[in-house]
């Protein structure tokens, strides 16, 4: 596994998110109670930026159309249609 430094833990406070660029991929880093998670920042429905969405527990909701994903795995939680899960990254 390759590790890539994307910032300091102090840059993402608990309950906060930060968009970073990893190679050519936009990734959102999420801090939940001092635990860090990273998933693709681009919603698989219509391309909205999840880092601009709402974080509620381990769920992140895209502001564009309400698609909701699980922060730890990138799995789709809810959406009226079928869309792809997001890639998750080890942090």
Secondary structure, 3 states (H helix, E strand, C coil): CCCCCCCCHHHCCCCCEEEEEECCEEEEEEEECCEEEEEECECCCCCCEHHHCEEECCEEECCCCCCEEECCCCCEEECCCCCCCCCEECC
